[in-house]
Amino acid sequence: MATAATVWWQAGTIYQIYPRSFQDSNGDGIGDLAGIVGRLPYLRRLGIDAIWLSPIFPSPMADFGYDISDYIGVDPIFGTSADFDALVAAAHGHGLKIILDLVPNHTSDQHPWFVESRSSRDNPKRDWYIWHDPKPDGSAPTNWMSEFGGSSWQYDEATGQYYYHAFLDKQPDLNWRNPAVRNAIYEVMRFWMRRGVDGFRVDVIWHLIKDEEFRDNPTNPNFTAGRPPHEAFLPLYSTDRPETLDVVAEMRRVVDEFDDRVLIGEIYLPFDRLVAYYGSDLSGAHLPFNFALLSAPWNAFAIGELIARYEAALPLGAWPNWVLGNHDRPRVASRVGMAQARVAAMLLLTLRGTPTLYYGDEIGMKQVPIAPDQVQDPFEKNVPGIGLGRDGCRTPMQWGATEHAGFTTGEPWLPLDTDYHHQNAAALAADPHSILSLYVKLIELRKHMPELVFGGYEPVDAAGDVLAYRRVYDGQTVLIALNLSGGPASLHVGAGEILLATGLDRHGENVSGALELAGNEGVMVRLR
């Protein structure tokens, strides 16, 4: 149903794969590129249009690939460069796009650039990273905090200066005020696009530029005990600096050198700042990721209000997007419960804008409890006990009821959920009423109903904990009604026919006047 003006990243559904956890092909307990190739038929049946891969570059794995030591290679854990080319070719053969995770804010401390940079103060690459003298008392240059705990400044004995790291001390931040750094990363982008990559998701894009005057961040008056320590300060001078938008516009120009590519930015900011990353005249990121649903209170009023605020904040012509889960946040099925996970699926795939789906959410995978001796996540190791460890949402994909859920013939790098014997892709694919079957149907409807892609968003007043809205396009109207409570509800809708219910049990039912909703039920109605 795509029109001539349709762009794939607008009409399509993006699917995030955490490569370590998707499919292992060689029995080492870690997922790899060949494993992903073997699962492409599953993704095609699911109906998604693009695969976003978390980092696959060579890395010491201090932060599981977000500490890159070579931007133009493939880590042997995942395979070879030939394996990557085979994945791109196979994905394209299935009509699927490939989006790479680009991590330009920081490198590994083992990257050759940083090895040179720290070798001496007069090394040509010294200014490729952010170095600063100590304060007169020898302490760190500013009060900026690492998101992984402690100061974000690491003292280097050999050269007598501190270097800045927004995350681990093994992840020194690049100096994006240096044109040579920018050009080096832009060449990396060109390298991968020449290899057939269809776009990039840019990690922590709002971090790229830091305050030129190195001013201290103000304290956060709303900080409460039990939150991550870095939240004690507002990152006014260490993130989201005005010059960052110039960098994003430069990145966009690089992407635009190639046909039909997409630039996505990871940005955790309020809507008024988030939408600035579309750039003036939409010359920035195509899709600044909208993570509002990851932390929204799960009730109709709160979600309706945030949709309204987001829609109002969008610049004219900007394309919206929505995310329900990712590799950093607890699984949606655990956040809202298994019954509401179906309602959440209908929400994600019927809102205006591009949906991004996290692997395993389509089979209702839950947050897996991780025993202390099984923790892998450096964040949890550095800041333990406050419930923000990320391992639980990164556990292996549950393919079947066989040993290790069909993920590996070896020992999985993270434990599987004990429910994999029944909560797995094979079992759910065979069940016409499963959450997987619901996702397949939702994605299929989105492909064939232009009102779900191009239609306007119109909120509908509803009583109780019901979120309702219309999608209207070219004289056709679809109503979506989502009951976010466990009790029954009703909504006056006029006349129509139910296209889909979250229980996959009401297709073709005629509605006249009141639409009755069971607890934890969502329905899609074609209005007459």
ABEGO torsion letter per residue (X at the ends): XBBAABBAAAABBBBBBBAAAABBAAGAGBBBAAAAAAAAAAAAAAGBABBBBBBABBBAGAAGGABBABAABBBAAAEBAAAAAAAAAAAAAAGBBBBBBBBAABBBAABAAAAAAAABAABAAAAABBBBBBBAAGBBABABBBAAEEBABBBBAAAGBBBBBABBAABBBBBAABAAAAAAAAAAAAAAAAAGBAEBBBBGAAAABBBAAGBBBBBBAABBBGBBAAAABBAAAABGBAAAAAAAAAAAAAAAABBGBBBBBBBBBBAAAAAAAAEBGGABBABBBBAAAAABBBBAAAAAAAAAAAAAABBBGBBBBBBABBAABBBAAAAAEAAAAAAAAAAAAABBEBBBBBBGAAAGBBBBBBBAAABABAAAAABBGAGABAAAAABBBBABABBGGGABABBBABBBBAAAAABBAAAAAABAABAAAAAAAAAAAAAABAAAAABBBBBBBBBEBBBBBBBBBGGBBBBBBBBABABBBBBBAEBBBBABBAAGAABGBBBBEBBBBBBGBBBBBBBX
